[in-house]
Amino acid sequence: MTVLERRPRVSEVAARAGVSTATVDRVINGRGGVRETTVARVEKAIREMAGHARTIRNRTVLAHHFDIFLPAHSGRSTEVLGEALDAAGAAWGATLRIVYVERMNATALSQQLRACCDRGSAGVAFQGVDHPLVRDAVQHLRRAGIPVLTLCSDIAGADRLAYIGVDNRAAGRTSGWLMGRICRGPGKLAVVWGGQLYRSHEEREIGFRAVLRHEHPSLQILEMVNGDDDADLNFERVRALIARTPDLRGIYCVGGGQRGVAAALEAEGVAQQVVLVGHNFNDETKPYLLSGTMDAAIHQDMTRIAESALSCLMGADDQPASASIPIEIITRENLMHR
């Protein structure tokens, strides 16, 4: 078996282009201050080095052919990520095979990951499902020399190259801080999530509870509402929650299906009384922010995630930093700047 060739480092691109590593860094990250002829030379070096053929298990694979796996039917945020990955792939001159896998189906995802070894892939990125089958599939890829990234939600104990996304525990703490400051009084809070297989959901919920337990003990957090990241299921379960909880003060939606949560608040006539904090600003959450049904969206920039992922896979980022995407707070008062 021939081992996958190591991706070119910034220093190697610099040597090939005949420039400094600082110049390569400026070109890759679009910082400006570099002459057009030098930019062209660096870009040519990257294309040439990325275009060399690699061999995995006796299969020849072009270095810029990558596999991306995202959860199917998981809402607008995932669709935005897929669109951003398409655009980033085109900008880098990479070929992406984006496959939408049944959400939270560890068996289906692990099978797709393992198939990359047989088919041949220069790199894999996927939204993590934290399950032993998936961790084992990642180790299988790494033994074959295939670099692996996790996007938006990480997995524990696996040899992935990097996690590209926000610090989800910090995102949950930010949500808890906002909720406590807005509610400022006794009552009950609900957390709506998509299930325990997303580590991002667990980390957000842990952070949310930690801040409220310490700073706002008069706000009681109820049992979790599991809507499987599905808008219709969230709508039904949140309506039932409202009916049985007259002193409901707020809802934190940690995952997808936020449209269903917001619609339930509106249908029950409590949209202006119950605080709603969710995640990600996009064309689905924007109307609810404008109307005041959603008070804030904790945002992770999907375009930035996609660009960082392609930079890592193409070898332009020597030491990718995990959880490096900034956490943003979007409200109706600042959404015009997005």
TORKOL-4160 file (C-alpha; in steps of 0.2 Angstrom, whole numbers, padded with zeros to 4 digits, m for minus):
338
<pt num="1" X="0000" Y="0000" Z="0000"/>
<pt num="2" X="0007" Y="0017" Z="m0004"/>
<pt num="3" X="0004" Y="0030" Z="0009"/>
<pt num="4" X="m0005" Y="0046" Z="0005"/>
<pt num="5" X="0007" Y="0060" Z="0002"/>
<pt num="6" X="0008" Y="0074" Z="0015"/>
<pt num="7" X="m0001" Y="0089" Z="0010"/>
<pt num="8" X="0011" Y="0104" Z="0005"/>
<pt num="9" X="0015" Y="0116" Z="0019"/>
<pt num="10" X="0016" Y="0135" Z="0018"/>
<pt num="11" X="0035" Y="0134" Z="0018"/>
<pt num="12" X="0034" Y="0122" Z="0003"/>
<pt num="13" X="0023" Y="0133" Z="m0007"/>
<pt num="14" X="0034" Y="0148" Z="m0003"/>
<pt num="15" X="0049" Y="0138" Z="m0009"/>
<pt num="16" X="0041" Y="0133" Z="m0025"/>
<pt num="17" X="0035" Y="0151" Z="m0028"/>
<pt num="18" X="0051" Y="0158" Z="m0023"/>
<pt num="19" X="0043" Y="0170" Z="m0010"/>
<pt num="20" X="0043" Y="0171" Z="0009"/>
<pt num="21" X="0031" Y="0161" Z="0020"/>
<pt num="22" X="0024" Y="0178" Z="0026"/>
<pt num="23" X="0019" Y="0182" Z="0008"/>
<pt num="24" X="0011" Y="0165" Z="0005"/>
<pt num="25" X="0001" Y="0168" Z="0021"/>
<pt num="26" X="m0005" Y="0185" Z="0015"/>
<pt num="27" X="m0010" Y="0178" Z="m0001"/>
<pt num="28" X="m0020" Y="0164" Z="0006"/>
<pt num="29" X="m0029" Y="0174" Z="0019"/>
<pt num="30" X="m0032" Y="0189" Z="0007"/>
<pt num="31" X="m0023" Y="0202" Z="0018"/>
<pt num="32" X="m0017" Y="0212" Z="0003"/>
<pt num="33" X="m0001" Y="0221" Z="0001"/>
<pt num="34" X="0006" Y="0209" Z="m0012"/>
<pt num="35" X="0009" Y="0213" Z="m0030"/>
<pt num="36" X="m0002" Y="0205" Z="m0043"/>
<pt num="37" X="0012" Y="0196" Z="m0051"/>
<pt num="38" X="0017" Y="0188" Z="m0034"/>
<pt num="39" X="0000" Y="0183" Z="m0030"/>
<pt num="40" X="m0002" Y="0174" Z="m0047"/>
<pt num="41" X="0015" Y="0165" Z="m0044"/>
<pt num="42" X="0009" Y="0159" Z="m0027"/>
<pt num="43" X="m0008" Y="0154" Z="m0034"/>
<pt num="44" X="0001" Y="0144" Z="m0048"/>
<pt num="45" X="0012" Y="0135" Z="m0035"/>
<pt num="46" X="m0003" Y="0130" Z="m0025"/>
<pt num="47" X="m0013" Y="0124" Z="m0040"/>
<pt num="48" X="0002" Y="0114" Z="m0046"/>
<pt num="49" X="0006" Y="0106" Z="m0029"/>
<pt num="50" X="m0013" Y="0102" Z="m0026"/>
<pt num="51" X="m0014" Y="0094" Z="m0043"/>
<pt num="52" X="m0001" Y="0081" Z="m0041"/>
<pt num="53" X="m0009" Y="0063" Z="m0041"/>
<pt num="54" X="m0009" Y="0053" Z="m0025"/>
<pt num="55" X="m0011" Y="0035" Z="m0022"/>
<pt num="56" X="m0021" Y="0027" Z="m0008"/>
<pt num="57" X="m0022" Y="0008" Z="m0007"/>
<pt num="58" X="m0016" Y="0007" Z="m0025"/>
<pt num="59" X="m0029" Y="0019" Z="m0031"/>
<pt num="60" X="m0024" Y="0035" Z="m0040"/>
<pt num="61" X="m0033" Y="0050" Z="m0033"/>
<pt num="62" X="m0032" Y="0068" Z="m0038"/>
<pt num="63" X="m0026" Y="0078" Z="m0023"/>
<pt num="64" X="m0040" Y="0091" Z="m0024"/>
<pt num="65" X="m0055" Y="0079" Z="m0024"/>
<pt num="66" X="m0063" Y="0079" Z="m0007"/>
<pt num="67" X="m0078" Y="0071" Z="0001"/>
<pt num="68" X="m0091" Y="0081" Z="0012"/>
<pt num="69" X="m0105" Y="0073" Z="0022"/>
<pt num="70" X="m0119" Y="0083" Z="0030"/>
<pt num="71" X="m0135" Y="0078" Z="0039"/>
<pt num="72" X="m0150" Y="0078" Z="0027"/>
<pt num="73" X="m0166" Y="0088" Z="0031"/>
<pt num="74" X="m0158" Y="0097" Z="0045"/>
<pt num="75" X="m0164" Y="0115" Z="0041"/>
<pt num="76" X="m0158" Y="0130" Z="0033"/>
<pt num="77" X="m0141" Y="0131" Z="0042"/>
<pt num="78" X="m0135" Y="0115" Z="0035"/>
<pt num="79" X="m0141" Y="0120" Z="0017"/>
<pt num="80" X="m0131" Y="0137" Z="0019"/>
<pt num="81" X="m0116" Y="0127" Z="0024"/>
<pt num="82" X="m0117" Y="0116" Z="0009"/>
<pt num="83" X="m0119" Y="0131" Z="m0002"/>
<pt num="84" X="m0104" Y="0139" Z="0006"/>
<pt num="85" X="m0093" Y="0123" Z="0004"/>
<pt num="86" X="m0098" Y="0123" Z="m0015"/>
<pt num="87" X="m0092" Y="0141" Z="m0017"/>
<pt num="88" X="m0076" Y="0138" Z="m0007"/>
<pt num="89" X="m0072" Y="0123" Z="m0017"/>
<pt num="90" X="m0075" Y="0132" Z="m0033"/>
<pt num="91" X="m0063" Y="0146" Z="m0027"/>
<pt num="92" X="m0049" Y="0134" Z="m0023"/>
<pt num="93" X="m0052" Y="0124" Z="m0039"/>
<pt num="94" X="m0056" Y="0109" Z="m0029"/>
<pt num="95" X="m0069" Y="0095" Z="m0033"/>
<pt num="96" X="m0081" Y="0092" Z="m0019"/>
<pt num="97" X="m0093" Y="0077" Z="m0018"/>
<pt num="98" X="m0106" Y="0083" Z="m0005"/>
<pt num="99" X="m0117" Y="0069" Z="0001"/>
<pt num="100" X="m0132" Y="0072" Z="0013"/>
<pt num="101" X="m0134" Y="0057" Z="0025"/>
<pt num="102" X="m0149" Y="0053" Z="0036"/>
<pt num="103" X="m0146" Y="0064" Z="0051"/>
<pt num="104" X="m0140" Y="0056" Z="0067"/>
<pt num="105" X="m0139" Y="0039" Z="0058"/>
<pt num="106" X="m0122" Y="0033" Z="0064"/>
<pt num="107" X="m0122" Y="0017" Z="0054"/>
<pt num="108" X="m0126" Y="0026" Z="0038"/>
<pt num="109" X="m0113" Y="0040" Z="0041"/>
<pt num="110" X="m0099" Y="0027" Z="0046"/>
<pt num="111" X="m0103" Y="0017" Z="0030"/>
<pt num="112" X="m0101" Y="0033" Z="0019"/>
<pt num="113" X="m0084" Y="0037" Z="0028"/>
<pt num="114" X="m0077" Y="0019" Z="0026"/>
<pt num="115" X="m0082" Y="0019" Z="0007"/>
<pt num="116" X="m0070" Y="0034" Z="0005"/>
<pt num="117" X="m0055" Y="0022" Z="0008"/>
<pt num="118" X="m0061" Y="0010" Z="m0006"/>
<pt num="119" X="m0066" Y="0024" Z="m0018"/>
<pt num="120" X="m0051" Y="0035" Z="m0014"/>
<pt num="121" X="m0052" Y="0052" Z="m0007"/>
<pt num="122" X="m0039" Y="0066" Z="m0004"/>
<pt num="123" X="m0048" Y="0072" Z="0011"/>
<pt num="124" X="m0065" Y="0070" Z="0021"/>
<pt num="125" X="m0075" Y="0083" Z="0031"/>
<pt num="126" X="m0091" Y="0079" Z="0040"/>
<pt num="127" X="m0103" Y="0086" Z="0053"/>
<pt num="128" X="m0099" Y="0075" Z="0068"/>
<pt num="129" X="m0110" Y="0061" Z="0075"/>
<pt num="130" X="m0102" Y="0056" Z="0092"/>
<pt num="131" X="m0104" Y="0037" Z="0091"/>
<pt num="132" X="m0092" Y="0023" Z="0092"/>
<pt num="133" X="m0095" Y="0017" Z="0074"/>
<pt num="134" X="m0091" Y="0035" Z="0067"/>
<pt num="135" X="m0075" Y="0036" Z="0078"/>
<pt num="136" X="m0070" Y="0019" Z="0072"/>
<pt num="137" X="m0073" Y="0024" Z="0053"/>
<pt num="138" X="m0062" Y="0040" Z="0056"/>
<pt num="139" X="m0048" Y="0029" Z="0063"/>
<pt num="140" X="m0050" Y="0018" Z="0047"/>
<pt num="141" X="m0048" Y="0034" Z="0036"/>
<pt num="142" X="m0033" Y="0040" Z="0046"/>
<pt num="143" X="m0024" Y="0023" Z="0045"/>
<pt num="144" X="m0026" Y="0025" Z="0026"/>
<pt num="145" X="m0018" Y="0042" Z="0027"/>
<pt num="146" X="m0034" Y="0052" Z="0023"/>
<pt num="147" X="m0035" Y="0068" Z="0032"/>
<pt num="148" X="m0052" Y="0071" Z="0041"/>
<pt num="149" X="m0061" Y="0087" Z="0047"/>
<pt num="150" X="m0076" Y="0088" Z="0058"/>
<pt num="151" X="m0088" Y="0103" Z="0054"/>
<pt num="152" X="m0099" Y="0112" Z="0067"/>
<pt num="153" X="m0100" Y="0097" Z="0079"/>
<pt num="154" X="m0085" Y="0088" Z="0085"/>
<pt num="155" X="m0082" Y="0069" Z="0090"/>
<pt num="156" X="m0072" Y="0064" Z="0105"/>
<pt num="157" X="m0057" Y="0053" Z="0105"/>
<pt num="158" X="m0054" Y="0052" Z="0086"/>
<pt num="159" X="m0038" Y="0057" Z="0076"/>
<pt num="160" X="m0046" Y="0071" Z="0066"/>
<pt num="161" X="m0035" Y="0084" Z="0058"/>
<pt num="162" X="m0046" Y="0098" Z="0066"/>
<pt num="163" X="m0063" Y="0103" Z="0071"/>
<pt num="164" X="m0070" Y="0118" Z="0061"/>
<pt num="165" X="m0083" Y="0128" Z="0071"/>
<pt num="166" X="m0087" Y="0138" Z="0086"/>
<pt num="167" X="m0083" Y="0134" Z="0104"/>
<pt num="168" X="m0100" Y="0126" Z="0108"/>
<pt num="169" X="m0099" Y="0127" Z="0126"/>
<pt num="170" X="m0095" Y="0145" Z="0126"/>
<pt num="171" X="m0110" Y="0147" Z="0114"/>
<pt num="172" X="m0121" Y="0139" Z="0127"/>
<pt num="173" X="m0114" Y="0150" Z="0141"/>
<pt num="174" X="m0117" Y="0165" Z="0130"/>
<pt num="175" X="m0135" Y="0159" Z="0127"/>
<pt num="176" X="m0137" Y="0157" Z="0146"/>
<pt num="177" X="m0130" Y="0174" Z="0150"/>
<pt num="178" X="m0142" Y="0182" Z="0137"/>
<pt num="179" X="m0157" Y="0172" Z="0144"/>
<pt num="180" X="m0154" Y="0177" Z="0162"/>
<pt num="181" X="m0151" Y="0195" Z="0158"/>
<pt num="182" X="m0167" Y="0196" Z="0148"/>
<pt num="183" X="m0179" Y="0186" Z="0159"/>
<pt num="184" X="m0172" Y="0193" Z="0176"/>
<pt num="185" X="m0185" Y="0184" Z="0187"/>
<pt num="186" X="m0192" Y="0167" Z="0193"/>
<pt num="187" X="m0200" Y="0155" Z="0181"/>
<pt num="188" X="m0197" Y="0140" Z="0170"/>
<pt num="189" X="m0185" Y="0138" Z="0155"/>
<pt num="190" X="m0185" Y="0124" Z="0141"/>
<pt num="191" X="m0171" Y="0118" Z="0131"/>
<pt num="192" X="m0175" Y="0111" Z="0114"/>
<pt num="193" X="m0162" Y="0100" Z="0106"/>
<pt num="194" X="m0160" Y="0086" Z="0092"/>
<pt num="195" X="m0153" Y="0072" Z="0102"/>
<pt num="196" X="m0138" Y="0066" Z="0112"/>
<pt num="197" X="m0127" Y="0061" Z="0096"/>
<pt num="198" X="m0122" Y="0079" Z="0093"/>
<pt num="199" X="m0108" Y="0084" Z="0104"/>
<pt num="200" X="m0112" Y="0102" Z="0100"/>
<pt num="201" X="m0129" Y="0101" Z="0107"/>
<pt num="202" X="m0123" Y="0093" Z="0123"/>
<pt num="203" X="m0109" Y="0106" Z="0125"/>
<pt num="204" X="m0121" Y="0120" Z="0122"/>
<pt num="205" X="m0134" Y="0113" Z="0134"/>
<pt num="206" X="m0120" Y="0111" Z="0148"/>
<pt num="207" X="m0114" Y="0129" Z="0145"/>
<pt num="208" X="m0132" Y="0136" Z="0146"/>
<pt num="209" X="m0136" Y="0127" Z="0162"/>
<pt num="210" X="m0119" Y="0131" Z="0170"/>
<pt num="211" X="m0122" Y="0150" Z="0169"/>
<pt num="212" X="m0140" Y="0150" Z="0174"/>
<pt num="213" X="m0137" Y="0138" Z="0189"/>
<pt num="214" X="m0123" Y="0150" Z="0195"/>
<pt num="215" X="m0131" Y="0167" Z="0191"/>
<pt num="216" X="m0150" Y="0165" Z="0190"/>
<pt num="217" X="m0155" Y="0151" Z="0201"/>
<pt num="218" X="m0173" Y="0157" Z="0201"/>
<pt num="219" X="m0175" Y="0151" Z="0183"/>
<pt num="220" X="m0179" Y="0133" Z="0183"/>
<pt num="221" X="m0174" Y="0123" Z="0168"/>
<pt num="222" X="m0186" Y="0109" Z="0163"/>
<pt num="223" X="m0182" Y="0092" Z="0156"/>
<pt num="224" X="m0175" Y="0092" Z="0138"/>
<pt num="225" X="m0187" Y="0093" Z="0123"/>
<pt num="226" X="m0181" Y="0082" Z="0109"/>
<pt num="227" X="m0188" Y="0087" Z="0092"/>
<pt num="228" X="m0174" Y="0078" Z="0082"/>
<pt num="229" X="m0170" Y="0094" Z="0074"/>
<pt num="230" X="m0186" Y="0093" Z="0064"/>
<pt num="231" X="m0197" Y="0109" Z="0063"/>
<pt num="232" X="m0214" Y="0100" Z="0062"/>
<pt num="233" X="m0210" Y="0089" Z="0078"/>
<pt num="234" X="m0203" Y="0105" Z="0087"/>
<pt num="235" X="m0219" Y="0114" Z="0083"/>
<pt num="236" X="m0230" Y="0100" Z="0091"/>
<pt num="237" X="m0219" Y="0097" Z="0106"/>
<pt num="238" X="m0217" Y="0116" Z="0110"/>
<pt num="239" X="m0236" Y="0119" Z="0109"/>
<pt num="240" X="m0238" Y="0105" Z="0121"/>
<pt num="241" X="m0225" Y="0112" Z="0132"/>
<pt num="242" X="m0233" Y="0129" Z="0132"/>
<pt num="243" X="m0250" Y="0122" Z="0136"/>
<pt num="244" X="m0243" Y="0113" Z="0152"/>
<pt num="245" X="m0231" Y="0127" Z="0158"/>
<pt num="246" X="m0241" Y="0143" Z="0162"/>
<pt num="247" X="m0225" Y="0151" Z="0170"/>
<pt num="248" X="m0214" Y="0147" Z="0155"/>
<pt num="249" X="m0202" Y="0162" Z="0153"/>
<pt num="250" X="m0190" Y="0156" Z="0139"/>
<pt num="251" X="m0184" Y="0143" Z="0127"/>
<pt num="252" X="m0166" Y="0139" Z="0121"/>
<pt num="253" X="m0166" Y="0130" Z="0105"/>
<pt num="254" X="m0149" Y="0122" Z="0103"/>
<pt num="255" X="m0150" Y="0115" Z="0086"/>
<pt num="256" X="m0161" Y="0114" Z="0070"/>
<pt num="257" X="m0179" Y="0115" Z="0067"/>
<pt num="258" X="m0180" Y="0133" Z="0075"/>
<pt num="259" X="m0194" Y="0138" Z="0063"/>
<pt num="260" X="m0206" Y="0125" Z="0072"/>
<pt num="261" X="m0201" Y="0133" Z="0089"/>
<pt num="262" X="m0205" Y="0150" Z="0083"/>
<pt num="263" X="m0221" Y="0145" Z="0075"/>
<pt num="264" X="m0227" Y="0137" Z="0090"/>
<pt num="265" X="m0224" Y="0153" Z="0101"/>
<pt num="266" X="m0234" Y="0163" Z="0088"/>
<pt num="267" X="m0248" Y="0150" Z="0087"/>
<pt num="268" X="m0250" Y="0150" Z="0106"/>
<pt num="269" X="m0250" Y="0169" Z="0106"/>
<pt num="270" X="m0235" Y="0170" Z="0118"/>
<pt num="271" X="m0221" Y="0176" Z="0106"/>
<pt num="272" X="m0219" Y="0192" Z="0115"/>
<pt num="273" X="m0219" Y="0185" Z="0132"/>
<pt num="274" X="m0208" Y="0170" Z="0130"/>
<pt num="275" X="m0189" Y="0173" Z="0126"/>
<pt num="276" X="m0182" Y="0163" Z="0112"/>
<pt num="277" X="m0164" Y="0161" Z="0109"/>
<pt num="278" X="m0158" Y="0150" Z="0095"/>
<pt num="279" X="m0143" Y="0148" Z="0084"/>
<pt num="280" X="m0138" Y="0154" Z="0067"/>
<pt num="281" X="m0144" Y="0169" Z="0057"/>
<pt num="282" X="m0150" Y="0165" Z="0039"/>
<pt num="283" X="m0165" Y="0168" Z="0029"/>
<pt num="284" X="m0176" Y="0156" Z="0039"/>
<pt num="285" X="m0172" Y="0164" Z="0056"/>
<pt num="286" X="m0172" Y="0182" Z="0050"/>
<pt num="287" X="m0191" Y="0185" Z="0049"/>
<pt num="288" X="m0192" Y="0179" Z="0067"/>
<pt num="289" X="m0179" Y="0191" Z="0073"/>
<pt num="290" X="m0187" Y="0205" Z="0064"/>
<pt num="291" X="m0204" Y="0201" Z="0072"/>
<pt num="292" X="m0197" Y="0199" Z="0089"/>
<pt num="293" X="m0202" Y="0181" Z="0091"/>
<pt num="294" X="m0184" Y="0176" Z="0092"/>
<pt num="295" X="m0174" Y="0188" Z="0103"/>
<pt num="296" X="m0156" Y="0183" Z="0098"/>
<pt num="297" X="m0147" Y="0171" Z="0087"/>
<pt num="298" X="m0130" Y="0164" Z="0092"/>
<pt num="299" X="m0121" Y="0164" Z="0075"/>
<pt num="300" X="m0107" Y="0154" Z="0067"/>
<pt num="301" X="m0102" Y="0160" Z="0050"/>
<pt num="302" X="m0105" Y="0145" Z="0038"/>
<pt num="303" X="m0095" Y="0154" Z="0024"/>
<pt num="304" X="m0080" Y="0156" Z="0036"/>
<pt num="305" X="m0082" Y="0138" Z="0041"/>
<pt num="306" X="m0082" Y="0132" Z="0023"/>
<pt num="307" X="m0067" Y="0143" Z="0018"/>
<pt num="308" X="m0057" Y="0137" Z="0033"/>
<pt num="309" X="m0061" Y="0118" Z="0029"/>
<pt num="310" X="m0055" Y="0120" Z="0011"/>
<pt num="311" X="m0039" Y="0129" Z="0017"/>
<pt num="312" X="m0035" Y="0115" Z="0028"/>
<pt num="313" X="m0039" Y="0101" Z="0015"/>
<pt num="314" X="m0029" Y="0110" Z="0002"/>
<pt num="315" X="m0014" Y="0111" Z="0013"/>
<pt num="316" X="m0013" Y="0130" Z="0015"/>
<pt num="317" X="m0016" Y="0130" Z="0033"/>
<pt num="318" X="m0001" Y="0120" Z="0042"/>
<pt num="319" X="m0008" Y="0121" Z="0059"/>
<pt num="320" X="m0027" Y="0123" Z="0059"/>
<pt num="321" X="m0034" Y="0129" Z="0076"/>
<pt num="322" X="m0049" Y="0119" Z="0082"/>
<pt num="323" X="m0065" Y="0129" Z="0088"/>
<pt num="324" X="m0057" Y="0145" Z="0079"/>
<pt num="325" X="m0074" Y="0152" Z="0072"/>
<pt num="326" X="m0080" Y="0167" Z="0082"/>
<pt num="327" X="m0096" Y="0167" Z="0091"/>
<pt num="328" X="m0108" Y="0181" Z="0086"/>
<pt num="329" X="m0124" Y="0188" Z="0094"/>
<pt num="330" X="m0137" Y="0193" Z="0081"/>
<pt num="331" X="m0152" Y="0203" Z="0085"/>
<pt num="332" X="m0165" Y="0213" Z="0075"/>
<pt num="333" X="m0155" Y="0229" Z="0079"/>
<pt num="334" X="m0139" Y="0223" Z="0071"/>
<pt num="335" X="m0144" Y="0210" Z="0058"/>
<pt num="336" X="m0143" Y="0223" Z="0044"/>
<pt num="337" X="m0124" Y="0222" Z="0045"/>
<pt num="338" X="m0124" Y="0203" Z="0041"/>
